[in-house]
């Protein structure tokens, strides 16, 4: 049996998203077209690959096996294309990725570790950049991909997609000041000593740009360069800290409170540059590794658990 690479991509996206609708959207296909492709794939395979339900789809054992091998095939195909393409694209021209401080701490390292190991002939130049500057550079074709915040994505010409929540929370030592609380305001946080990032960090600048003119001044017991150090100091009881929720492990000894400010609710977006290489297979592969980096890993499965789909999708499949 011959497998079409686009059909494999569609199937893999469908399994990853837990939804035929979402899988179709990733490839810019209509739902009827995507459903027909998956039915044809099942017909040629001679076995059911997806269990359809009201809340989406999940793979059968045969479907999980196909998904695992499809990922390997697509990674190899991208590697083949990049190897041949290296004769066209200069070796001195790496992919250009921009991201803010929060993404640079957890998302970008994880994405790079997997991408660079699979694509040894592709280099990636990474720079920390605030969302406003990243948007301008992407629009000017000066970068290939960017991880930005939704509140700064005002260029309608840029292609973007959601990477998930990056909301800010307040953390402190377990059993300390935040014990028994579920939410605190910025004014309440400012009453206590803080630990935070250096004044030039993108997160610190982002927060300060959104404070009201008469917001209370805060006392930083210390400022450091990395979010990981901030979390360790907060856990040790040095002070409270305002950090993205993704910065810390849920198992760390911390009390966590929602920050009850409208600007604390944030979302990460993946954005594509406007340059001519924006549709290349190498950039598409890097984008896929960034998507994967936002999802929890499971030791016994290459795929994250299916997410909720669209009600009534069982009939569409």
LUMKOL-995578 format. One record per residue: residue number from 0; residue in three letters; x, y, z of N, C-alpha, C in turn. Coordinates in steps of 0.1 Angstrom, whole numbers, plus 5000, padded with zeros to 4 digits. Atoms other than C-alpha are relative to their C-alpha. Example, Ala and Ser with C-alpha at 12.3 -4.5 7.8 and 13.67 -1.06 7.14 Angstrom:
! residues 2
REC/0/ALA/5009/4988/5000/5123/4955/5078/5009/5012/5000
REC/1/SER/4991/4989/5000/5137/4989/5071/4992/5011/5008
! end
This chain:
! residues 317
REC/0/UNK/5008/4988/5000/5000/5000/5000/5009/5012/5000
REC/1/UNK/4993/4987/5000/5012/5035/4992/4993/5010/5009
REC/2/UNK/5006/4990/4991/5007/5062/5018/5004/5014/4994
REC/3/UNK/4998/4986/5004/5003/5099/5007/5005/5008/5012
REC/4/UNK/4994/4993/4988/5024/5122/5029/4990/5010/5005
REC/5/UNK/5010/4990/4995/4996/5148/5031/4989/4993/5008
REC/6/UNK/5009/5007/4992/4972/5121/5043/5006/4996/5013
REC/7/UNK/4994/5004/4988/4997/5110/5069/5001/5013/5009
REC/8/UNK/5000/4987/4992/5001/5147/5080/4986/5003/5006
REC/9/UNK/5014/4998/4995/4963/5150/5083/4997/4991/5011
REC/10/UNK/5003/5010/4990/4960/5118/5103/5007/5003/5013
REC/11/UNK/4992/4997/4989/4988/5128/5126/4995/5012/5008
REC/12/UNK/5006/4988/4994/4973/5163/5132/4987/4997/5007
REC/13/UNK/5013/5004/4995/4939/5147/5138/5002/4993/5014
REC/14/UNK/4997/5007/4988/4953/5123/5164/5005/5009/5011
REC/15/UNK/4994/4990/4990/4973/5151/5181/4990/5009/5006
REC/16/UNK/5010/4990/4995/4944/5175/5183/4988/4993/5006
REC/17/UNK/5012/5007/4996/4918/5148/5190/4987/5004/4993
REC/18/UNK/5011/4994/5007/4896/5163/5164/5003/5001/4985
REC/19/UNK/4999/4999/5015/4891/5159/5126/4999/5015/4996
REC/20/UNK/5001/4986/5003/4880/5195/5125/5013/5008/5002
REC/21/UNK/4987/4993/4998/4912/5208/5141/5011/4995/4991
REC/22/UNK/4990/5006/5009/4933/5184/5121/4999/5006/4986
REC/23/UNK/5003/4994/5013/4917/5198/5089/5005/5014/5000
REC/24/UNK/4996/4985/4999/4923/5234/5100/5015/5001/4999
REC/25/UNK/4986/4999/5000/4960/5227/5105/5006/4999/4986
REC/26/UNK/4995/5001/5014/4963/5218/5068/4991/5008/4990
REC/27/UNK/5008/4992/5007/4937/5243/5057/4991/4992/4990
REC/28/UNK/5009/5008/5008/4913/5216/5044/4986/5002/5006
REC/29/UNK/5014/5000/4995/4875/5216/5046/4998/4987/5008
REC/30/UNK/5003/5011/4992/4860/5192/5071/4995/4988/4991
REC/31/UNK/5004/5011/5008/4843/5171/5044/5012/4994/4992
REC/32/UNK/4989/5005/5007/4875/5168/5025/5009/4992/5009
REC/33/UNK/4992/5007/4990/4895/5158/5056/4994/4987/5004
REC/34/UNK/5007/5012/4996/4869/5133/5066/5001/4989/4989
REC/35/UNK/4999/5009/5011/4869/5117/5031/5014/4994/4999
REC/36/UNK/4986/5005/5000/4907/5114/5032/5002/4990/5011
REC/37/UNK/4997/5009/4989/4907/5097/5066/4992/4987/4997
REC/38/UNK/5008/5012/5003/4879/5073/5055/5007/4992/4989
REC/39/UNK/4993/5007/5011/4899/5065/5023/5013/4993/5006
REC/40/UNK/4988/5006/4994/4930/5059/5045/4996/4987/5008
REC/41/UNK/5005/5012/4993/4910/5034/5067/4996/4989/4990
REC/42/UNK/5004/5010/5010/4896/5017/5036/5012/4993/4994
REC/43/UNK/4988/5006/5005/4931/5012/5021/5007/4991/5010
REC/44/UNK/4993/5007/4990/4945/5001/5054/4992/4987/5004
REC/45/UNK/5008/5012/4996/4916/4976/5059/4997/4999/5014
REC/46/UNK/5003/5001/4986/4912/4985/5095/4996/5014/5005
REC/47/UNK/5005/4987/4994/4895/5012/5117/5012/5006/5007
REC/48/UNK/4989/4993/4994/4920/5038/5127/4996/5010/5011
REC/49/UNK/5005/4990/4990/4899/5062/5147/4987/4996/5006
REC/50/UNK/5012/5001/4993/4872/5059/5173/4993/5013/5000
REC/51/UNK/5008/4987/5001/4846/5087/5166/4991/5001/5012
REC/52/UNK/5009/4997/4988/4828/5102/5196/4994/5014/4999
REC/53/UNK/5006/4987/5000/4807/5132/5204/5010/5011/5003
REC/54/UNK/4990/4990/4997/4837/5150/5218/5013/5000/4992
REC/55/UNK/4989/5000/5008/4861/5142/5191/5004/4986/4996
REC/56/UNK/4996/5013/5005/4882/5112/5180/5012/4996/5008
REC/57/UNK/4988/5005/4994/4909/5090/5195/5005/4988/4992
REC/58/UNK/4996/5011/5008/4931/5064/5178/4997/4986/5005
REC/59/UNK/5000/5014/4997/4925/5027/5178/5015/4995/5002
REC/60/UNK/4986/5005/4999/4956/5005/5186/5007/5001/4986
REC/61/UNK/4994/4999/5013/4961/5003/5148/5003/5015/4996
REC/62/UNK/4998/4986/5002/4957/5041/5146/5012/5006/5007
REC/63/UNK/4989/4995/4993/4982/5047/5173/5013/4995/4994
REC/64/UNK/4988/5005/5007/5007/5025/5155/5003/5008/4987
REC/65/UNK/4999/4992/5012/5001/5044/5123/5006/5014/5003
REC/66/UNK/4995/4987/4996/5006/5077/5141/5014/5000/5003
REC/67/UNK/4986/5001/4996/5039/5066/5156/5009/4999/4987
REC/68/UNK/4991/5001/5012/5053/5055/5122/4999/5011/4991
REC/69/UNK/5002/4989/5008/5038/5084/5104/5009/5012/5004
REC/70/UNK/4991/4990/4995/5057/5108/5126/5015/4998/4995
REC/71/UNK/4987/5003/5004/5089/5090/5118/5002/5002/4985
REC/72/UNK/4999/4998/5014/5082/5090/5081/5000/5014/4996
REC/73/UNK/5000/4986/5003/5074/5127/5080/5013/5007/5005
REC/74/UNK/4987/4995/4996/5105/5135/5100/5011/4997/4990
REC/75/UNK/4990/5004/5010/5126/5115/5076/4998/5008/4987
REC/76/UNK/5002/4993/5013/5109/5132/5046/5005/5014/5001
REC/77/UNK/4995/4987/4998/5117/5166/5061/5015/5000/5000
REC/78/UNK/4985/5001/5000/5153/5155/5067/5005/4998/4986
REC/79/UNK/4996/5002/5014/5155/5143/5031/4999/5013/4992
REC/80/UNK/5001/4988/5007/5142/5176/5018/5010/5010/5004
REC/81/UNK/4990/4990/4995/5165/5197/5040/5014/4996/4995
REC/82/UNK/4987/5004/5005/5195/5176/5029/5002/5004/4985
REC/83/UNK/4999/4996/5014/5187/5182/4992/5000/5015/4999
REC/84/UNK/5001/4985/5000/5177/5218/4999/5013/5007/5005
REC/85/UNK/4987/4994/4995/5211/5224/5016/5009/5005/4988
REC/86/UNK/4992/4996/5011/5225/5227/4981/4995/5013/4994
REC/87/UNK/5006/4988/5005/5202/5256/4974/5001/5011/5011
REC/88/UNK/5000/4991/4989/5199/5273/5008/5014/5000/5006
REC/89/UNK/4986/5000/4995/5234/5285/5020/5000/4994/5014
REC/90/UNK/4998/5005/4986/5247/5267/5051/5001/5011/5010
REC/91/UNK/4998/4989/4991/5253/5301/5066/4987/5007/5003
REC/92/UNK/5013/4994/4998/5216/5309/5066/4991/4991/5009
REC/93/UNK/5008/5008/4992/5200/5293/5096/4985/5005/5001
REC/94/UNK/5014/4995/4997/5163/5294/5104/5001/5010/5012
REC/95/UNK/5000/4989/4990/5155/5325/5125/4988/5000/5008
REC/96/UNK/5011/5001/4990/5134/5321/5156/5001/5011/5011
REC/97/UNK/5001/4990/4990/5123/5349/5179/4990/4996/5011
REC/98/UNK/5010/5003/4990/5106/5345/5213/5003/5009/5012
REC/99/UNK/4999/4992/4987/5099/5363/5246/5006/4992/5011
REC/100/UNK/4993/5006/4989/5114/5355/5279/4993/4988/5006
REC/101/UNK/5007/5012/4995/5087/5331/5291/5002/4988/4991
REC/102/UNK/4998/5011/5010/5089/5310/5259/5014/4995/5000
REC/103/UNK/4986/5003/5000/5127/5311/5260/5004/4991/5012
REC/104/UNK/4997/5007/4989/5126/5295/5294/4996/4985/4999
REC/105/UNK/5005/5014/4999/5106/5263/5288/4996/4995/4986
REC/106/UNK/5005/5005/5012/5091/5261/5253/5011/4999/4989
REC/107/UNK/4990/5000/5010/5120/5270/5230/5011/4990/5002
REC/108/UNK/4990/5010/4999/5147/5248/5246/4995/4986/4997
REC/109/UNK/5005/5013/5002/5124/5218/5245/4998/4997/4985
REC/110/UNK/5002/5002/5015/5115/5224/5208/5013/4999/4993
REC/111/UNK/4987/5000/5007/5151/5230/5198/5007/4986/5002
REC/112/UNK/4994/5013/4997/5163/5198/5216/4995/4989/4990
REC/113/UNK/5006/5011/5009/5139/5176/5195/5003/5003/4985
REC/114/UNK/4998/4996/5014/5142/5196/5162/5014/4998/4996
REC/115/UNK/4986/5001/5004/5180/5198/5161/5005/4986/5000
REC/116/UNK/4996/5014/5000/5184/5161/5169/4995/4993/4988
REC/117/UNK/5005/5007/5012/5162/5151/5140/5005/5006/4987
REC/118/UNK/4995/4993/5012/5176/5177/5116/5014/5005/5002
REC/119/UNK/4987/4996/4997/5213/5178/5120/5006/5009/4990
REC/120/UNK/4994/4992/5010/5219/5197/5088/4993/5014/5000
REC/121/UNK/5007/4987/4999/5196/5227/5098/5004/5007/5013
REC/122/UNK/4997/4992/4988/5208/5254/5121/4989/5010/5003
REC/123/UNK/5011/4991/4996/5185/5277/5141/5007/5011/5008
REC/124/UNK/4996/4989/4993/5194/5312/5152/4989/5006/5009
REC/125/UNK/5011/4997/4991/5174/5321/5183/5003/5013/5007
REC/126/UNK/4998/4987/4993/5170/5356/5198/4988/5002/5009
REC/127/UNK/5011/4996/4991/5149/5368/5228/4996/5014/4995
REC/128/UNK/5006/4987/5006/5126/5396/5216/4986/5002/5006
REC/129/UNK/5013/4996/4996/5096/5414/5229/4990/4998/4989
REC/130/UNK/5010/5003/5010/5063/5407/5211/5000/5012/4989
REC/131/UNK/5002/4989/5009/5061/5442/5195/5012/5000/4989
REC/132/UNK/4989/5001/5009/5096/5439/5180/5000/4987/4991
REC/133/UNK/5002/5012/5007/5090/5403/5170/4990/5001/4988
REC/134/UNK/5010/4998/5011/5059/5413/5150/5006/5008/4989
REC/135/UNK/4995/4992/5010/5077/5440/5132/5011/4992/4992
REC/136/UNK/4990/5008/5007/5106/5417/5123/4994/4989/4991
REC/137/UNK/5007/5011/5008/5083/5389/5111/4994/5007/4988
REC/138/UNK/5007/4993/5011/5063/5414/5090/5010/5004/4989
REC/139/UNK/4989/4995/5010/5096/5427/5074/5007/4988/4994
REC/140/UNK/4993/5012/5005/5107/5391/5066/5014/4998/5006
REC/141/UNK/4987/5001/4994/5136/5394/5090/5001/4988/5010
REC/142/UNK/5001/5012/4992/5126/5362/5109/4991/4990/4994
REC/143/UNK/5009/5011/5006/5110/5329/5100/4988/4997/5009
REC/144/UNK/5011/5004/4991/5090/5321/5131/5002/5008/5013
REC/145/UNK/4999/4992/4987/5082/5339/5164/4989/4994/5009
REC/146/UNK/5010/5003/4989/5065/5330/5197/4997/5013/5006
REC/147/UNK/5004/4987/4996/5045/5360/5206/4988/4999/5010
REC/148/UNK/5012/4999/4991/5018/5371/5231/4988/5006/4992
REC/149/UNK/5012/4997/5008/4982/5375/5219/4997/5015/5001
REC/150/UNK/5003/4986/4999/4979/5411/5232/5008/5009/4991
REC/151/UNK/4992/4992/5009/5006/5423/5209/5000/4996/4985
REC/152/UNK/5000/5005/5014/4997/5405/5177/4989/5008/4992
REC/153/UNK/5009/4990/5006/4981/5435/5159/5002/5000/4985
REC/154/UNK/4998/4999/5014/4994/5428/5124/4992/4989/4993
REC/155/UNK/5009/5010/5006/4966/5411/5105/5006/4993/4988
REC/156/UNK/4993/5007/5011/4990/5401/5077/5007/4988/5004
REC/157/UNK/4992/5012/4995/5008/5376/5099/4991/4988/5002
REC/158/UNK/5007/5013/4998/4997/5340/5100/5004/4996/5014
REC/159/UNK/4998/5004/4987/4993/5329/5136/4991/4989/5004
REC/160/UNK/5008/5011/4994/4980/5300/5157/5003/5000/5015
REC/161/UNK/4998/5000/4985/4975/5295/5194/5009/4988/5004
REC/162/UNK/4992/5010/4994/5001/5276/5214/4996/4998/5015
REC/163/UNK/5005/5002/4986/4981/5278/5247/5003/5011/5010
REC/164/UNK/5000/4990/4990/4979/5296/5279/5014/5004/5005
REC/165/UNK/4987/4996/4994/5008/5317/5293/4996/5011/5011
REC/166/UNK/5004/4991/4990/4989/5335/5321/5009/5001/5011
REC/167/UNK/4991/4997/4989/5007/5351/5350/4993/4996/5013
REC/168/UNK/5005/5004/4986/5003/5338/5386/5009/5005/5010
REC/169/UNK/4991/4996/4989/5017/5347/5420/5004/4987/5007
REC/170/UNK/4995/5012/4993/5039/5321/5437/5007/5004/5013
REC/171/UNK/4993/4998/4988/5053/5318/5472/5003/4987/5007
REC/172/UNK/4996/5013/4993/5067/5293/5497/4987/4993/5005
REC/173/UNK/5012/5007/4995/5042/5266/5506/4998/5002/5015
REC/174/UNK/5003/4997/4986/5024/5274/5538/5003/5014/5004
REC/175/UNK/4996/4986/4996/5035/5310/5537/4989/5010/4998
REC/176/UNK/5009/4989/5001/5018/5343/5528/4988/4997/4992
REC/177/UNK/5011/5003/5009/4996/5328/5500/4991/4989/5005
REC/178/UNK/5007/5011/4996/4984/5299/5520/4985/5002/5002
REC/179/UNK/5015/4999/4999/4946/5294/5517/4994/5010/4991
REC/180/UNK/5005/4990/5010/4943/5321/5490/4999/4994/4986
REC/181/UNK/5002/5004/5014/4931/5315/5455/5004/5010/4990
REC/182/UNK/4997/4989/5009/4936/5349/5440/5004/5012/5008
REC/183/UNK/4995/4987/4993/4954/5382/5449/5001/5010/4989
REC/184/UNK/4999/4989/5009/4955/5416/5433/5015/5005/5000
REC/185/UNK/4986/4995/5001/4987/5434/5422/5003/5008/5013
REC/186/UNK/4998/4991/4988/4982/5459/5451/5004/4991/5012
REC/187/UNK/4997/5009/4989/4982/5430/5476/5014/4994/4999
REC/188/UNK/4987/5005/5002/5013/5415/5461/5011/5010/5003
REC/189/UNK/4990/4990/4998/5031/5448/5462/5003/5003/5015
REC/190/UNK/4998/4998/4986/5027/5448/5500/5011/4991/5006
REC/191/UNK/4990/5010/4995/5052/5420/5503/5013/5001/4992
REC/192/UNK/4987/5000/5008/5089/5417/5493/4999/4990/4988
REC/193/UNK/5001/5008/5012/5093/5402/5458/5014/4995/4996
REC/194/UNK/4988/5004/5008/5119/5383/5438/4996/5001/4986
REC/195/UNK/5004/4998/5014/5119/5390/5401/5012/4999/4991
REC/196/UNK/4990/5000/5011/5137/5392/5368/5007/5014/5000
REC/197/UNK/4993/4987/5002/5162/5419/5359/4992/5010/4993
REC/198/UNK/5009/4989/5005/5148/5453/5349/4999/5000/4985
REC/199/UNK/5000/5000/5015/5157/5447/5312/4993/4988/4994
REC/200/UNK/5007/5012/5005/5139/5414/5310/4987/5003/4993
REC/201/UNK/5013/4998/5007/5110/5411/5286/4988/4999/5008
REC/202/UNK/5012/5002/4992/5086/5398/5312/4999/5012/5010
REC/203/UNK/5000/4989/4991/5095/5426/5337/4995/5013/4992
REC/204/UNK/5004/4988/5008/5091/5453/5310/4985/4999/4996
REC/205/UNK/5014/5002/5004/5058/5437/5299/4991/5003/5011
REC/206/UNK/5009/4997/4988/5043/5439/5334/5000/5015/5003
REC/207/UNK/5000/4986/4996/5055/5474/5341/4993/5009/4990
REC/208/UNK/5007/4992/5010/5041/5487/5308/4984/4999/5002
REC/209/UNK/5014/5002/4999/5006/5475/5319/4995/5005/5014
REC/210/UNK/5004/4995/4987/5006/5490/5354/4994/5014/4999
REC/211/UNK/5006/4987/5000/4984/5520/5361/5011/5010/5005
REC/212/UNK/4990/4990/4997/5002/5553/5366/5003/5001/5015
REC/213/UNK/4998/4999/4986/4997/5552/5404/5001/4987/5007
REC/214/UNK/4998/5014/4994/5004/5515/5409/5011/5001/5011
REC/215/UNK/4990/4999/4989/5023/5509/5442/5013/4995/4995
REC/216/UNK/4987/5004/5002/5060/5506/5441/5003/4987/5007
REC/217/UNK/4997/5013/4994/5074/5471/5449/5014/5000/5005
REC/218/UNK/4987/5002/4995/5104/5461/5468/5005/4986/4996
REC/219/UNK/4994/5012/5005/5126/5435/5451/5012/4997/5010
REC/220/UNK/4989/5004/4991/5148/5416/5476/5012/4997/4991
REC/221/UNK/4989/5002/5009/5168/5405/5446/4994/4998/4986
REC/222/UNK/5005/5003/5014/5165/5403/5408/5011/4991/4993
REC/223/UNK/4991/5009/5006/5180/5376/5387/4997/4999/4985
REC/224/UNK/5001/5001/5015/5184/5366/5350/4990/4990/4995
REC/225/UNK/5008/5011/5005/5164/5334/5348/4988/4998/5008
REC/226/UNK/5012/5003/4992/5128/5325/5357/5002/4988/5009
REC/227/UNK/4998/5011/4991/5140/5292/5371/5005/5003/5013
REC/228/UNK/4995/4995/4988/5160/5310/5397/4990/5007/5009
REC/229/UNK/5011/4993/4993/5130/5332/5406/4991/4990/5007
REC/230/UNK/5009/5010/4994/5109/5301/5412/5007/4993/5012
REC/231/UNK/4993/5006/4989/5136/5285/5434/5000/5009/5012
REC/232/UNK/5000/4990/4989/5139/5317/5455/4987/5002/5007
REC/233/UNK/5014/4999/4994/5101/5320/5459/4997/4988/5008
REC/234/UNK/5003/5013/4992/5099/5283/5470/5008/5000/5013
REC/235/UNK/4992/5000/4987/5126/5290/5496/4996/5010/5009
REC/236/UNK/5005/4990/4991/5106/5318/5511/5007/5014/5000
REC/237/UNK/4993/4987/5001/5128/5347/5499/4990/5011/4998
REC/238/UNK/5010/4990/5004/5098/5366/5485/4989/4994/4991
REC/239/UNK/5010/5004/5010/5067/5363/5463/5005/5003/4987
REC/240/UNK/4995/4997/5013/5071/5363/5426/4988/4999/4990
REC/241/UNK/5010/5000/5011/5049/5370/5395/5007/4993/4988
REC/242/UNK/4993/5008/5011/5057/5344/5368/4989/4994/4992
REC/243/UNK/5010/5008/5008/5039/5326/5339/4998/4986/5007
REC/244/UNK/5003/5012/4994/5022/5295/5351/5009/4988/4995
REC/245/UNK/4992/5010/5006/5043/5274/5327/5014/4999/5005
REC/246/UNK/4986/4999/4996/5075/5285/5344/5004/4989/5010
REC/247/UNK/4997/5009/4989/5073/5260/5373/4993/4987/4998
REC/248/UNK/5005/5014/5000/5066/5223/5378/4989/5000/5011
REC/249/UNK/5011/5001/4990/5032/5216/5395/5004/4993/5013
REC/250/UNK/4996/5008/4989/5051/5193/5419/5009/5008/5010
REC/251/UNK/4991/4992/4991/5073/5221/5433/4993/5005/5012
REC/252/UNK/5006/4996/4988/5067/5231/5469/4996/5015/5000
REC/253/UNK/5004/4986/5002/5048/5263/5461/4985/5002/5003
REC/254/UNK/5014/4996/5000/5015/5280/5469/4999/5009/4988
REC/255/UNK/5003/4993/5013/5000/5294/5437/4987/5007/5001
REC/256/UNK/5012/4993/5000/4974/5321/5434/4998/5007/4986
REC/257/UNK/5003/4992/5012/4957/5337/5404/5003/5014/5002
REC/258/UNK/4997/4985/4999/4968/5373/5397/4987/5006/4994
REC/259/UNK/5013/4995/5005/4934/5391/5395/5001/5013/4993
REC/260/UNK/4999/4988/5009/4944/5417/5369/4996/4996/4986
REC/261/UNK/5004/5004/5013/4929/5417/5334/5012/4996/4991
REC/262/UNK/4988/5003/5008/4964/5418/5319/5008/4988/5003
REC/263/UNK/4993/5012/4997/4975/5387/5337/4996/4988/4991
REC/264/UNK/5004/5011/5009/4956/5365/5313/5006/5002/4986
REC/265/UNK/4993/4999/5012/4978/5359/5283/5000/4986/4993
REC/266/UNK/4999/5012/5009/4982/5334/5254/5012/5001/4991
REC/267/UNK/4989/5001/5010/5012/5323/5234/4994/4997/4986
REC/268/UNK/5003/5003/5014/5009/5324/5196/5012/4997/4993
REC/269/UNK/4989/5003/5009/5031/5309/5170/4997/5009/4987
REC/270/UNK/5002/4991/5012/5036/5334/5141/5011/4998/4990
REC/271/UNK/4991/5003/5011/5052/5330/5107/5004/5013/4994
REC/272/UNK/4995/4988/5006/5074/5355/5090/4994/5002/4986
REC/273/UNK/5006/4997/5013/5064/5372/5057/5010/4997/4989
REC/274/UNK/4990/5002/5011/5096/5362/5038/4996/4988/4991
REC/275/UNK/5003/5010/5010/5097/5338/5008/5002/4986/5005
REC/276/UNK/4998/5013/4995/5109/5309/5029/4990/4995/5011
REC/277/UNK/5009/5003/4989/5080/5310/5053/4992/4987/4998
REC/278/UNK/5008/5012/5003/5063/5280/5036/5010/4988/4998
REC/279/UNK/4991/5011/5002/5095/5258/5035/4997/4989/5009
REC/280/UNK/5002/5012/4992/5095/5223/5048/5007/5001/5013
REC/281/UNK/4992/4999/4988/5122/5231/5073/4993/5009/5011
REC/282/UNK/5007/4992/4990/5102/5259/5089/4988/4994/5005
REC/283/UNK/5012/5008/4996/5071/5238/5089/5003/4990/5010
REC/284/UNK/4996/5010/4991/5090/5211/5107/5004/5007/5014
REC/285/UNK/4997/4993/4988/5104/5236/5133/4987/5004/5007
REC/286/UNK/5013/4996/4994/5068/5249/5138/4994/4988/5007
REC/287/UNK/5006/5012/4994/5056/5214/5145/5007/4996/5013
REC/288/UNK/4993/5003/4988/5083/5208/5171/4997/5010/5011
REC/289/UNK/5004/4990/4990/5073/5241/5188/4986/4996/5005
REC/290/UNK/5013/5004/4995/5037/5229/5189/5001/4988/5010
REC/291/UNK/4999/5011/4991/5048/5196/5204/5006/5003/5014
REC/292/UNK/4993/4996/4988/5069/5214/5230/4990/5006/5010
REC/293/UNK/5010/4994/4991/5037/5229/5245/4992/4989/5006
REC/294/UNK/5008/5011/4995/5022/5195/5252/5007/4991/5010
REC/295/UNK/4993/5009/4991/5029/5172/5281/5004/4987/4993
REC/296/UNK/4995/5012/5005/5050/5142/5274/4995/4988/5008
REC/297/UNK/5005/5013/4994/5038/5106/5281/5010/4990/4997
REC/298/UNK/4989/5010/5002/5064/5079/5286/4997/4989/4991
REC/299/UNK/5003/5012/5008/5045/5052/5268/4993/5003/4987
REC/300/UNK/5006/4997/5012/5031/5071/5239/5006/5013/4994
REC/301/UNK/4994/4988/5006/5045/5095/5213/4990/5011/4998
REC/302/UNK/5011/4990/5002/5012/5114/5211/4994/5004/5013
REC/303/UNK/5007/4995/4988/4996/5136/5237/4985/4994/5000
REC/304/UNK/5014/5005/5000/4961/5125/5248/4991/5008/4992
REC/305/UNK/5009/4992/5009/4933/5135/5225/4993/5011/5008
REC/306/UNK/5007/4989/4994/4918/5169/5234/4985/5000/4996
REC/307/UNK/5014/5000/5004/4881/5177/5232/4998/5005/4986
REC/308/UNK/5002/4996/5014/4868/5180/5197/4987/5008/5000
REC/309/UNK/5013/4993/5002/4836/5195/5183/4989/4991/5001
REC/310/UNK/5012/5008/4999/4803/5181/5193/4994/4996/4987
REC/311/UNK/5007/5004/5013/4787/5161/5165/5011/4996/4990
REC/312/UNK/4990/5003/5010/4821/5153/5149/4999/4986/4995
REC/313/UNK/5000/5014/5003/4814/5116/5149/4993/4998/4986
REC/314/UNK/5007/5001/5013/4790/5121/5120/5009/5005/4988
REC/315/UNK/4991/4994/5011/4816/5142/5101/5010/4990/4995
REC/316/UNK/4990/5010/5003/4841/5113/5102/4995/4989/4992
! end
